[in-house]
Amino acid sequence: MKKTGKKTEFITRALMTVLTAILIALFLWIMVLVGKIQGTARVVNYAGLVRGGTQRMIKLEDAGYPQDKMIETIRS
């Protein structure tokens, strides 16, 4: 009976070690994917800022307020 208990304990510990290693690998893989997504999100954010700034600039220009400084900001 004691041999069976030790064998079961060994198998359980080995399985826990393998599953822990898999969990760590998945965590690192997810971190890499999040890094890639953040790069894409940054580009989308900049595009949104340019779009919003352009709309505001056109609205102010149409209202008769020159926006030369805003034009330079959006171009940069």
N, C-alpha and C positions, 0 to 999 in steps of 0.2 A: 504494500500500500504506500510506503514511503517513497519508493522508486517512482511510482506513478505520479505522486504529488510533485516531486522534484522535476520530473520530465515536463509536466504541465506548466510548472512555474518557469522553466527555461524557455519553453515555447511561447509563453505569454510575454516574457521579457523581450525575446527576440522579435516578436510581432510588434510590440510597443516601440522598439528601437527603429524598426523599418518604417512604421507609420509616422513616427516623429521625423525621420529623415525626409519622407515624402511631404509632410506638412511644411517643413522648412524650405524645401525646393519649390513648392507651390507658392509660398509666401514671397520668395525672391522673384519668381516669375511674375507674380502680380505686381510687385513693385516696379519691375521693368516696364510692364504694360501701362501702368499709371504714369510713368515718366513720359512715355510716348504720347499718351492722351493729353497730358498737360502741355506738351509742345504744340499740339494741334489746337487746343483750346486757346492758347496764347495768340495764335494767328487769327483765329475767329474773333477774339476780343479786339485785337487791333483793327480788324476790318470793320467791326461794329463802331469803334470809336471814330474812324475816318468817315464812315457813312453818317453817323449822327452829327459830327462836326460840319460836314458838308451841307447837310440839310439845314442846320442852324445858320450857317454862313449865307446860304441862298435866301433864307427867310429874312435875315437882317438886311442883306443887300437889296432885296425887293422892297423893303420898308424904307429904304433911303439912307441906311447907315453903312458907310464904307467899312469893309472888314479886311483891310490889307494885312494886318497883323495875324488875324485868324487864318488867312490864306497861307501865310508862311508856316504857321504852326501845323496846319493840316498837311502841307507838302513835306514837312520834315518827318 
